[in-house]
């Protein structure tokens, strides 16, 4: 009887398993599937123009619109100082993006696989879990913001939709939940409409980003012109000098720069998820390095000027474009032309949020979840799991106190900066670009990336060190009194976490050398050309209990000349 039950369970488990190559061992099935193995030449379809379109598309979203206005101008900077912070911050973020992106573009492997080289075959699951959890949370939050765009679309056609919103006579959801009937329905419509787009493979999503790169910025520029015309000028913000000076001004600029970098903390570590589809490394270099600061700088400029114009129209700045569009609809003299304009712009914002949510969250979560359980999860299934978790976390509750929520999420860049510091130091300083791709999919204890029980203690020690340097300042950011020195360190949180983690990792690897490194720059063209990315043929020995076909590594003995 027990055998029958076990047989049935095995039968059903096999039905739910994703496609995999024949002949893989149990350990191999825990390390690879079609979405985790190196991208074969046929799927390397991303060119420079696709990365340009990707970042133009990603830059146009509600968060970017508001980051230089609400979070930087409010502390007292002049508008041009705020905009300068954006350019500097996103230029630095672009450099970090290119550093991690090159690994994926050269070896055509994703972030979870890249992490195995630095954190260990099994230790890499910890940074992957960190990234996937944050991606799921952000998916829900961005979907809620997308629902607000849908709300404006419905309201521009059906004014009585307000009756189902907060304070409306037909709202049946208590205000204490942070939601209302209209908001929840709008959120659900956005969430439901996003599901078909999660079906497409990553290398085909470039078409969605191309469309968004034309539609969303056009709508933003239209709102930009509309606001200026209604205000009869650029508004008072462009004439206002900085409200602070001296050290307060200097720290305000530093915080503004770090705010921009923090907005990229998650994308920095998972850029290989996209860059691995590049035809060659240069396709993912200059296109990203130049497009990121330009596109994000332009979007932030539009946000600043529109907020300035809104100060003329309504007597005070309106930092959110959605709130501004809502104010247009509340005008007693609103006509059909205004309603149509709001509908079109809100629809473009829906596309903007959809593209951003897929680029920054669903693909990232899908790739990460694939690494956690590759036998049963691929990117497509992982993306749908992300969507389910995104609605299950009830993002309307998280956003009830938006200031606290934003503080906690921004502070999470502390943890991600340590991961990035270890990864970048490992690839560029310790290994000099040398990776043995086939061994990144091997669970052999003699493999160069197995370390100690599959965990790399040097990487985790450096990771913890990068967090500790910021942990006191983080406590201060959430309201606990801390020394002023800790606050200053935390103001530079991403740099501190990244640099400390990188330096500690480099020192530990110098004191206690690791295998599979090179003394000179040595990126290997081991991208499985002609083998169709097989993890069986030419990569991992079929018998994982022996070291047949695999060099038995001794620490420090593989420093290649």
Rosetta blueprint (number, residue, H / E / L):
1 X L
2 X H
3 X H
4 X H
5 X H
6 X H
7 X H
8 X H
9 X H
10 X H
11 X H
12 X H
13 X H
14 X H
15 X H
16 X H
17 X L
18 X L
19 X L
20 X L
21 X L
22 X L
23 X L
24 X L
25 X L
26 X H
27 X H
28 X H
29 X H
30 X L
31 X L
32 X L
33 X L
34 X L
35 X L
36 X L
37 X L
38 X L
39 X L
40 X L
41 X H
42 X H
43 X H
44 X L
45 X L
46 X E
47 X L
48 X H
49 X H
50 X H
51 X H
52 X H
53 X H
54 X H
55 X H
56 X H
57 X H
58 X H
59 X H
60 X L
61 X L
62 X H
63 X H
64 X H
65 X H
66 X H
67 X H
68 X L
69 X H
70 X H
71 X H
72 X H
73 X H
74 X L
75 X L
76 X L
77 X L
78 X L
79 X H
80 X H
81 X H
82 X H
83 X H
84 X H
85 X H
86 X H
87 X H
88 X H
89 X H
90 X H
91 X H
92 X H
93 X H
94 X H
95 X H
96 X H
97 X H
98 X H
99 X H
100 X H
101 X H
102 X H
103 X H
104 X H
105 X H
106 X H
107 X H
108 X L
109 X L
110 X L
111 X H
112 X H
113 X H
114 X H
115 X H
116 X H
117 X H
118 X H
119 X H
120 X L
121 X L
122 X L
123 X L
124 X H
125 X H
126 X H
127 X H
128 X H
129 X H
130 X H
131 X H
132 X H
133 X H
134 X H
135 X H
136 X H
137 X H
138 X H
139 X H
140 X H
141 X H
142 X H
143 X H
144 X H
145 X H
146 X H
147 X H
148 X H
149 X H
150 X H
151 X H
152 X H
153 X H
154 X H
155 X H
156 X H
157 X H
158 X L
159 X H
160 X H
161 X H
162 X H
163 X H
164 X H
165 X L
166 X L
167 X L
168 X L
169 X L
170 X L
171 X L
172 X L
173 X L
174 X L
175 X H
176 X H
177 X H
178 X L
179 X L
180 X L
181 X H
182 X H
183 X H
184 X H
185 X H
186 X H
187 X H
188 X H
189 X H
190 X H
191 X H
192 X H
193 X H
194 X H
195 X H
196 X H
197 X H
198 X H
199 X L
200 X L
201 X L
202 X H
203 X H
204 X H
205 X L
206 X H
207 X H
208 X H
209 X H
210 X H
211 X H
212 X H
213 X H
214 X H
215 X H
216 X H
217 X H
218 X H
219 X H
220 X H
221 X H
222 X H
223 X H
224 X H
225 X H
226 X H
227 X H
228 X H
229 X H
230 X H
231 X H
232 X L
233 X L
234 X L
235 X L
236 X H
237 X H
238 X H
239 X H
240 X L
241 X L
242 X L
243 X L
244 X L
245 X L
246 X H
247 X H
248 X H
249 X H
250 X H
251 X H
252 X H
253 X H
254 X H
255 X H
256 X H
257 X H
258 X H
259 X H
260 X H
261 X H
262 X H
263 X L
264 X L
265 X H
266 X H
267 X H
268 X H
269 X H
270 X H
271 X L
272 X H
273 X H
274 X H
275 X H
276 X L
277 X L
278 X E
279 X L
280 X L
281 X H
282 X H
283 X H
284 X H
285 X L
286 X H
287 X H
288 X H
289 X H
290 X H
291 X H
292 X H
293 X H
294 X H
295 X H
296 X H
297 X H
298 X H
299 X H
300 X H
301 X H
302 X H
303 X H
304 X H
305 X H
306 X H
307 X H
308 X H
309 X H
310 X H
311 X H
312 X H
313 X H
314 X H
315 X L
316 X L
317 X L
318 X L
319 X L
320 X L
321 X H
322 X H
323 X H
324 X H
325 X H
326 X H
327 X H
328 X H
329 X H
330 X H
331 X L
332 X L
333 X L
334 X L
335 X L
336 X H
337 X H
338 X H
339 X H
340 X H
341 X H
342 X H
343 X H
344 X H
345 X H
346 X H
347 X H
348 X H
349 X H
350 X H
351 X H
352 X H
353 X H
354 X H
355 X H
356 X H
357 X H
358 X H
359 X H
360 X H
361 X H
362 X H
363 X H
364 X H
365 X H
366 X H
367 X H
368 X H
369 X H
370 X H
371 X H
372 X H
373 X L
374 X L
375 X L
376 X L
377 X L
378 X L
379 X H
380 X H
381 X H
382 X H
383 X H
384 X H
385 X H
386 X H
387 X H
388 X H
389 X H
390 X H
391 X H
392 X H
393 X L
394 X L
395 X H
396 X H
397 X H
398 X H
399 X H
400 X H
401 X H
402 X H
403 X H
404 X H
405 X H
406 X H
407 X H
408 X H
409 X H
410 X H
411 X H
412 X L
413 X H
414 X H
415 X H
416 X H
417 X H
418 X H
419 X H
420 X H
421 X H
422 X H
423 X H
424 X H
425 X H
426 X H
427 X H
428 X H
429 X H
430 X H
431 X L
432 X L
433 X L
434 X L
435 X L
436 X L
437 X H
438 X H
439 X H
440 X H
441 X H
442 X L
443 X L
444 X L
445 X L
446 X L
447 X L
448 X L
449 X L
450 X L
451 X L
452 X E
453 X L
454 X L
455 X E
456 X L
457 X H
458 X H
459 X H
460 X H
461 X H
462 X H
463 X H
464 X H
465 X H
466 X H
467 X H
468 X H
469 X H
470 X H
471 X H
472 X H
473 X H
474 X H
475 X H
476 X H
477 X H
478 X L
479 X L
480 X L
481 X L
482 X L
483 X L
484 X H
485 X H
486 X H
487 X H
488 X H
489 X H
490 X H
491 X H
492 X L
493 X H
494 X H
495 X H
496 X H
497 X H
498 X H
499 X H
500 X H
501 X H
502 X H
503 X H
504 X H
505 X H
506 X H
507 X H
508 X H
509 X H
510 X H
511 X H
512 X L
513 X L
514 X L
515 X L
516 X L
517 X E
518 X E
519 X L
520 X L
521 X L
522 X L
523 X L
524 X L
525 X L
526 X L
527 X L
528 X L
529 X L
530 X L
531 X L
532 X L
533 X L
534 X L
535 X L
536 X L
537 X L
538 X L
539 X L
540 X L
541 X L
542 X L
543 X L
544 X L
545 X L
546 X L
547 X L
548 X L
549 X L
550 X L
551 X L
552 X L
553 X L
554 X L
555 X L
556 X L
557 X L
558 X L
559 X E
560 X E
561 X L
